[in-house]
């Protein structure tokens, strides 16, 4: 008669990782996550409520250099001073940055996944050598000009135009809601030409270029947001990105940036959820902590399920990106779900904090208002629904 084998000893339940997602990470992943989390805890969290209330991001150039020093800028790109990290590692960094504030993650995302990515993928070797090392180090801040005052979800209708004048290009137009614009040293600007939509690498000190900052925002307040104005900006022939024509250029950049949002939104959700859990364990009503009441526990359980489902989805998409198998429709799937669920987690967390939920002493309302911008930029809910609808049915509802 055989002796029954003993059941394996189960690890203890970890409230911060209830379904064991960390088991999917390798030591280097964990080290990168800890580096970014520590930086954010030291350099952002003690000050972010004040920055948000004042509506500014002071010391952005110093912050950019520090982010460069830890390898967070263009971190999933290879060469030119970039870290060459995996997509999963980049995603973990985005989660930790947005757990501090969406504005900080936006700074990194626009720098690395939009401006640097465009130059890295579509630029000439000369353009890469000129711009990418300084951008990776945070010495040069970049921005990405696609959205216009009258053309957001339909970039094909952009009015910014570049015409040939001899061997030069002359660029005229306006871009709107541009992160980093007023502090950028270089702008990647997309414009109509006689040959289709082209990308241009524009030094921001070029005559005719200006970037007035947009004020009076109630979201992403700790972030530099600008308009770009190009008034017959003259550029040399080699300013154009040589390896792409058409919307596939900017849209591929957006897909890369949206991937970071899939992770980042879960950072904002995690920070709000953790604030709600801590508050529920200490706030007393009717003689005991509110976390001991059934309705509060139901809220916490539902939030935990959506939070960690979202992180698991982000990790899965990251693995697909690392394998070269991530489709744009799958990125839309992730952004649509994770940003939408993150907003709901913030709103539910606010109900647990009661009136304190609207105070900047807690991060919840700040994250909730930031996510309203994240919900809209780089593809609105409706656009991602239509992307998925087309993929599911084969029918194009865009036109």
C-alpha positions in Angstrom: 0.0 0.0 0.0 1.5 3.3 -1.1 1.9 6.2 1.3 -0.1 9.2 0.1 2.2 12.1 -0.9 2.0 15.2 1.1 0.3 18.2 -0.5 2.7 21.0 -1.5 3.0 23.8 1.0 1.2 26.8 -0.4 2.7 30.2 -0.3 0.9 32.7 1.9 -1.7 34.9 0.3 -0.2 38.2 -0.7 -2.8 41.0 -0.8 -0.6 43.1 -3.0 -0.3 40.3 -5.6 -3.4 38.1 -5.0 -3.1 36.0 -8.1 0.7 35.6 -8.1 1.6 37.7 -11.2 5.0 38.4 -9.8 5.8 34.7 -10.4 5.7 35.6 -14.1 8.5 38.1 -13.7 12.3 37.4 -13.9 14.7 38.9 -11.5 15.7 41.7 -14.0 12.0 42.6 -14.3 11.7 43.0 -10.6 14.9 45.0 -10.3 13.8 47.5 -13.0 10.4 47.8 -11.3 12.0 48.5 -8.0 14.4 51.1 -9.5 11.5 53.0 -11.0 9.3 52.7 -7.9 12.1 54.0 -5.7 12.8 56.9 -8.0 9.1 57.9 -8.1 8.8 57.5 -4.3 11.8 59.8 -3.8 11.4 62.4 -6.6 7.7 62.6 -7.3 5.4 61.4 -4.5 6.5 63.9 -1.8 5.8 66.9 -4.2 3.1 65.8 -6.7 0.1 67.1 -4.8 1.6 70.5 -4.7 2.7 70.4 -8.3 -0.8 69.3 -9.3 -2.5 72.0 -7.3 -0.2 74.7 -8.8 -0.7 73.3 -12.3 2.9 73.0 -13.1 5.8 70.5 -13.3 8.8 72.4 -12.0 12.3 71.1 -12.7 11.1 69.1 -15.6 14.5 69.2 -17.3 16.2 67.9 -14.1 13.6 65.2 -13.9 14.2 64.2 -17.5 17.9 63.8 -16.9 17.2 61.7 -13.8 14.9 59.5 -15.8 17.6 59.2 -18.4 20.1 58.2 -15.8 17.9 55.2 -14.7 17.4 54.2 -18.3 13.7 55.0 -18.5 13.7 57.1 -21.7 13.4 55.1 -24.9 14.1 52.1 -22.7 12.7 49.5 -25.1 14.8 50.8 -28.0 18.2 49.4 -28.9 21.4 51.3 -29.3 22.1 55.1 -29.3 22.3 55.1 -25.5 18.9 53.3 -25.0 18.5 50.6 -22.4 17.2 47.9 -24.8 14.8 46.6 -22.2 12.0 44.2 -22.9 8.4 45.3 -23.6 7.4 43.8 -20.2 10.1 45.8 -18.4 9.0 49.0 -20.2 5.4 48.3 -19.1 6.4 47.7 -15.5 8.2 51.1 -15.6 5.1 52.8 -17.0 3.0 51.2 -14.2 5.2 52.6 -11.5 5.5 56.0 -13.1 1.7 56.4 -13.4 1.2 55.1 -9.9 3.0 58.4 -9.0 1.2 60.5 -11.6 -0.1 60.2 -15.2 1.8 63.4 -16.1 5.1 61.7 -15.3 4.3 58.7 -17.3 3.2 60.9 -20.2 6.6 62.7 -20.1 8.3 59.4 -20.5 5.9 57.9 -23.0 5.9 60.9 -25.3 9.7 61.1 -25.1 10.4 57.4 -25.7 7.4 55.8 -27.4 6.5 58.7 -29.7 9.4 61.1 -30.5 12.3 58.7 -30.0 10.5 55.7 -31.4 9.6 57.7 -34.6 13.3 58.7 -35.1 14.6 55.2 -34.2 12.2 53.4 -36.6 11.8 55.8 -39.5 14.8 58.1 -39.2 18.1 58.2 -41.1 21.3 57.2 -39.4 22.3 60.8 -39.2 19.0 61.7 -37.5 19.4 58.9 -35.0 23.0 59.8 -34.2 22.1 63.5 -33.8 19.1 63.2 -31.6 18.7 59.8 -29.8 21.7 59.7 -27.5 20.8 63.1 -26.0 17.1 62.1 -25.7 18.0 58.8 -24.0 20.1 60.8 -21.5 17.3 63.3 -20.9 19.5 66.1 -22.1 17.1 66.8 -25.0 13.3 66.6 -24.5 11.2 65.6 -27.4 7.5 66.1 -28.4 5.3 64.6 -31.0 3.0 66.7 -33.2 0.0 64.9 -34.7 -3.3 66.2 -33.2 -4.6 69.5 -34.5 -7.2 71.9 -33.2 -9.8 70.5 -35.7 -8.4 67.0 -36.3 -8.0 64.6 -33.4 -9.5 61.2 -34.1 -9.2 61.8 -37.9 -5.5 62.6 -38.4 -5.8 62.0 -42.2 -7.6 65.4 -42.3 -4.7 67.3 -40.9 -4.1 70.7 -42.3 -0.4 71.2 -41.4 1.4 71.3 -44.7 5.0 71.0 -45.8 5.9 72.2 -49.3 9.2 71.8 -51.2 11.1 75.0 -51.9 14.2 74.1 -53.8 15.9 71.4 -51.7 14.3 72.8 -48.5 10.9 72.1 -46.9 8.7 74.9 -45.6 6.4 73.8 -42.8 3.2 75.6 -41.8 0.4 74.6 -39.4 -0.7 74.1 -35.8 -0.8 71.1 -33.5 -2.7 70.9 -30.2 -2.5 69.2 -26.8 1.2 68.4 -27.2 2.9 67.0 -24.1 6.4 68.4 -23.5 5.9 71.0 -26.3 7.1 74.1 -24.5 10.2 72.5 -23.1 11.2 70.3 -26.1 14.4 70.7 -28.0 13.1 68.7 -30.9 9.6 68.0 -32.3 8.5 65.2 -34.5 5.8 66.8 -36.6 3.5 65.1 -39.1 2.3 67.1 -42.1 0.6 66.7 -45.5 2.9 66.9 -48.5 2.3 66.5 -52.2 3.4 62.9 -51.8 1.3 62.1 -48.7 1.8 62.4 -45.0 5.4 62.7 -43.9 7.2 63.1 -40.6 9.7 65.9 -40.0 12.3 66.3 -37.3 12.1 69.9 -36.3 14.6 71.7 -33.9 12.4 73.9 -31.7 14.8 76.8 -32.1 14.0 77.0 -35.8 12.7 80.4 -36.9 8.9 80.4 -37.1 8.4 77.6 -34.5 6.7 78.4 -31.2 5.1 76.3 -28.5 2.8 78.3 -26.2 1.8 76.4 -23.1 -1.8 75.5 -22.6 -3.1 76.6 -19.2 -6.3 76.2 -17.2 -6.3 72.4 -17.3 -8.2 70.3 -14.8 -6.5 67.1 -15.8 -2.8 66.3 -16.2 -2.0 69.5 -14.3 1.5 68.3 -13.4 2.5 68.0 -17.0 3.6 70.5 -19.7 1.0 70.6 -22.4 1.3 73.0 -25.4 0.2 74.1 -28.8 2.8 73.9 -31.6 2.7 76.7 -34.1 4.8 76.5 -37.3 4.8 79.7 -39.3 6.7 78.9 -42.5 9.4 77.0 -40.7 12.2 76.3 -43.2 13.8 72.9 -42.9 16.7 71.3 -44.8 16.0 68.3 -47.0 17.3 65.9 -44.4 14.7 66.9 -41.8 12.2 64.5 -43.3 11.9 61.0 -41.9 13.0 59.0 -44.9 11.6 55.6 -44.2 7.9 56.1 -44.0 5.1 57.8 -46.0 1.4 57.9 -44.9 -0.5 57.4 -41.7 1.2 54.1 -40.9 4.1 56.2 -39.6 2.3 58.1 -36.8 -0.2 55.3 -36.1 2.6 52.8 -35.5 4.1 55.3 -33.0 0.8 55.7 -31.3 0.4 51.9 -31.0 3.7 51.7 -29.2 2.7 54.5 -26.8 -0.8 53.0 -26.2 0.9 49.9 -25.1 2.5 51.8 -22.3 -0.9 53.2 -21.3 -2.2 49.7 -20.9 0.3 49.3 -18.1 0.3 52.9 -16.8 -3.5 53.0 -16.2 -3.1 50.1 -13.9 -0.6 52.1 -11.9 -3.1 54.9 -11.3 -5.7 52.3 -10.4 -3.3 50.5 -8.0 -2.4 53.7 -6.2 -6.1 54.6 -5.7 -7.0 51.0 -4.6 -4.1 50.9 -2.1 -5.3 54.3 -0.7 -8.8 52.8 -0.3 -7.6 49.7 1.4 -5.5 51.6 3.9 -8.3 54.0 4.6 -10.8 51.2 5.1 -8.6 49.5 7.7 -8.3 52.7 9.8 -11.4 54.8 9.3 -14.0 53.8 12.0 -17.7 54.2 11.8 -20.3 52.6 14.0 -17.6 51.4 16.3 -15.3 49.5 13.9 -13.2 50.0 10.8 -15.3 50.5 7.6 -13.3 47.7 6.0 -15.1 45.3 8.3 -18.5 46.0 6.6 -19.8 43.8 3.9 -20.4 46.6 1.3 -16.9 48.0 1.7 -15.4 44.5 1.3 -17.5 43.9 -1.8 -16.1 47.1 -3.3 -12.5 46.2 -2.4 -12.9 42.7 -3.8 -14.4 43.9 -7.1 -11.6 46.5 -7.5 -8.9 43.9 -6.8 -10.3 41.6 -9.4 -10.3 44.3 -12.1 -7.0 45.7 -11.1 -5.1 42.4 -11.3 -7.0 41.2 -14.4 -5.8 44.4 -16.1 -2.2 43.8 -15.0 -2.4 40.3 -16.3 -3.7 41.5 -19.6 -0.9 44.1 -19.8 1.7 41.4 -19.1 0.2 39.1 -21.8 0.3 41.9 -24.4 3.9 42.7 -23.3 4.9 39.1 -24.0 3.3 39.3 -27.4 5.2 42.5 -28.1 8.5 40.9 -27.1 7.7 37.9 -29.4 6.9 40.3 -32.3 3.3 39.2 -32.3 1.4 42.1 -30.9 -1.3 43.5 -33.3 -2.7 47.1 -33.1 -6.1 45.7 -32.4 -4.8 43.9 -29.4 -3.3 47.2 -28.1 -6.8 48.8 -28.6 -8.2 45.9 -26.6 -5.8 46.6 -23.7 -6.2 50.4 -23.7 -10.0 50.3 -23.9 -10.3 47.8 -21.0 -7.6 49.0 -18.7 -8.2 52.8 -18.8 -12.0 52.3 -18.5 -11.5 49.9 -15.5 -8.9 52.2 -13.9 -11.4 55.1 -13.9 -14.0 52.9 -12.3 -11.5 51.8 -9.6 -10.7 55.4 -8.9 -14.3 56.4 -8.6 -15.1 53.4 -6.3 -12.1 54.2 -4.2 -13.3 57.7 -3.8 -16.6 56.4 -2.4 -14.7 54.5 0.3 -12.7 57.6 1.3 -15.9 59.6 1.4 -15.4 63.4 1.6 -11.6 62.8 2.1 -11.6 61.3 -1.4 -11.7 64.7 -3.0 -8.7 66.0 -1.0 -5.2 66.2 -2.5 -4.0 64.6 0.8 -5.0 61.4 -1.0 -4.2 60.5 -4.6 -7.6 59.3 -5.7 -9.2 62.3 -7.2 -5.9 63.4 -8.8 -5.7 60.0 -10.5 -9.3 60.0 -11.5 -9.1 63.4 -13.2 -5.8 62.5 -14.9 -7.4 59.3 -16.3 -10.1 61.4 -18.0 -7.3 62.7 -20.3 -5.8 59.2 -20.7 -9.2 57.9 -21.7 -9.2 60.4 -24.6 -5.7 60.8 -25.8 -4.0 58.4 -28.2 -7.4 57.1 -29.3 -10.8 57.8 -27.6 -13.0 55.0 -26.3 -15.1 55.2 -29.4 -12.1 54.9 -31.8 -10.9 51.8 -30.0 -14.4 50.3 -30.0 -14.6 50.8 -33.7 -11.1 49.3 -34.2 -12.3 46.2 -32.4 -15.7 46.2 -34.1 -14.0 46.2 -37.5 -11.7 43.4 -36.5 -14.5 41.3 -35.1 -17.0 41.8 -38.0 -14.8 42.7 -41.0 -17.0 45.7 -41.5 -15.6 49.3 -41.5 -17.8 51.7 -39.5 -15.3 54.5 -39.6 -16.7 55.9 -42.8 
